[in-house]
């Protein structure tokens, strides 16, 4: 079968670039989310809201920060992206409805824009997967899959 000629139309080129754009999207969203967690837990990058760190074990702030740091790092690296993104999306939905929505209906009115945006961005990653540049793809390329780890059947 001869190789497919390169697509010259703009929609064709955009379609070919989709995995790379999705991979970059995943990296940026994961990095920003992990930075929120690191700021709250360790006081870096300006610290938690109001400065400093969140108290260890405090509900829900400390748990949210741990989820932000761990899930953000996993999404950034592309390791277990769908699961980490599902957890991150749920935590941001909780943050929005628990902390922001009681103040006003719309995110612009209640200060919940970042919670809403992170929630929907991570939900998108749940359905699209990690795109290019994901560590999971490196493991898959090496042939380390569940099917290949099974013992061969004996006759």
LINWO-V561170 format. One record per residue. N is the residue number from 1. RES is the residue in one small letter. PHI is phi in whole degrees, 0 to 359 (NA if undefined). PSI is psi in degrees with one decimal (999 if undefined). NEAR is the number of other ideal C-beta (glycine too) atoms within 8 Angstrom. Layout:
# LINWO-V561170
((N;RES;PHI;PSI;NEAR) (N;RES;PHI;PSI;NEAR))
This chain:
# LINWO-V561170
((1;x;NA;125.3;2) (2;x;290;151.5;3) (3;x;296;148.5;4) (4;x;288;132.5;4) (5;x;294;151.0;4) (6;x;297;143.0;4) (7;x;282;130.4;8) (8;x;256;-11.3;5) (9;x;282;152.3;6) (10;x;300;-47.6;5) (11;x;300;-35.8;6) (12;x;294;-42.6;9) (13;x;293;-40.4;10) (14;x;297;-38.8;8) (15;x;296;-40.1;8) (16;x;294;-31.8;7) (17;x;275;-7.1;8) (18;x;305;-47.3;9) (19;x;299;-34.3;8) (20;x;287;-41.0;10) (21;x;296;-41.1;9) (22;x;294;-39.7;13) (23;x;297;-42.9;14) (24;x;294;-39.8;10) (25;x;302;-47.5;11) (26;x;300;-44.2;17) (27;x;297;-46.3;11) (28;x;294;-46.6;8) (29;x;297;-44.1;13) (30;x;298;-42.1;14) (31;x;296;-47.4;10) (32;x;299;-40.5;10) (33;x;293;-44.2;15) (34;x;297;-36.2;13) (35;x;296;-38.1;10) (36;x;300;-45.2;11) (37;x;295;-43.2;16) (38;x;296;-39.5;11) (39;x;298;-43.5;13) (40;x;288;-37.4;16) (41;x;277;-37.2;12) (42;x;243;-3.4;7) (43;x;74;13.2;9) (44;x;276;165.8;7) (45;x;56;36.8;6) (46;x;97;-8.6;5) (47;x;77;-172.9;11) (48;x;292;171.4;12) (49;x;303;124.8;3) (50;x;89;1.2;5) (51;x;88;162.4;6) (52;x;78;-152.6;6) (53;x;232;166.3;9) (54;x;276;148.5;10) (55;x;293;134.2;7) (56;x;302;127.2;5) (57;x;83;-2.0;5) (58;x;290;132.0;8) (59;x;269;135.9;6) (60;x;264;-3.4;9) (61;x;302;-46.4;11) (62;x;292;-42.0;14) (63;x;295;-39.1;8) (64;x;297;-41.3;12) (65;x;295;-39.5;14) (66;x;296;-45.2;10) (67;x;299;-42.2;12) (68;x;298;-45.7;15) (69;x;293;-50.3;12) (70;x;288;-51.4;10) (71;x;296;-39.4;14) (72;x;299;-43.3;17) (73;x;294;-41.5;10) (74;x;295;-43.0;12) (75;x;294;-43.6;18) (76;x;305;-45.0;11) (77;x;279;-19.5;9) (78;x;80;37.2;15) (79;x;247;116.2;9) (80;x;59;40.8;7) (81;x;303;-47.7;15) (82;x;297;-43.5;10) (83;x;292;-45.7;7) (84;x;296;-39.5;13) (85;x;292;-35.3;14) (86;x;296;-45.5;11) (87;x;297;-44.8;10) (88;x;296;-41.5;16) (89;x;297;-43.8;14) (90;x;296;-39.6;8) (91;x;293;-34.7;12) (92;x;284;-31.5;13) (93;x;295;-43.6;10) (94;x;300;-46.8;9) (95;x;301;-42.1;13) (96;x;295;-51.0;14) (97;x;284;-25.4;7) (98;x;275;-45.8;9) (99;x;261;-31.5;8) (100;x;254;-49.7;13) (101;x;301;-34.2;11) (102;x;298;-21.9;6) (103;x;283;-36.3;7) (104;x;192;166.4;6) (105;x;286;-45.3;5) (106;x;262;144.9;6) (107;x;304;-34.6;11) (108;x;294;-30.4;5) (109;x;276;-30.1;8) (110;x;252;5.0;12) (111;x;76;17.5;7) (112;x;259;22.7;12) (113;x;301;-46.1;8) (114;x;293;-38.0;6) (115;x;297;-44.7;14) (116;x;294;-43.5;11) (117;x;295;-45.6;8) (118;x;298;-41.9;14) (119;x;303;-50.3;12) (120;x;287;-34.0;9) (121;x;295;-43.8;10) (122;x;290;-36.1;16) (123;x;297;-37.3;11) (124;x;300;-42.9;8) (125;x;294;-29.0;16) (126;x;300;-41.3;10) (127;x;273;-28.7;6) (128;x;267;-25.4;7) (129;x;86;-173.8;8) (130;x;279;-16.7;15) (131;x;74;-157.3;16) (132;x;282;169.5;9) (133;x;66;22.0;11) (134;x;267;140.2;14) (135;x;298;-33.3;8) (136;x;301;-33.8;11) (137;x;291;-31.0;11) (138;x;295;-42.5;8) (139;x;294;-40.1;8) (140;x;294;-36.9;9) (141;x;294;-29.2;6) (142;x;279;-5.3;6) (143;x;86;16.9;6) (144;x;269;86.5;7) (145;x;235;165.0;7) (146;x;299;-37.4;5) (147;x;295;-38.8;5) (148;x;281;-17.8;7) (149;x;278;-14.8;6) (150;x;292;146.0;6) (151;x;292;141.7;3) (152;x;295;145.6;4) (153;x;289;141.2;4) (154;x;259;150.8;3) (155;x;273;999;2))
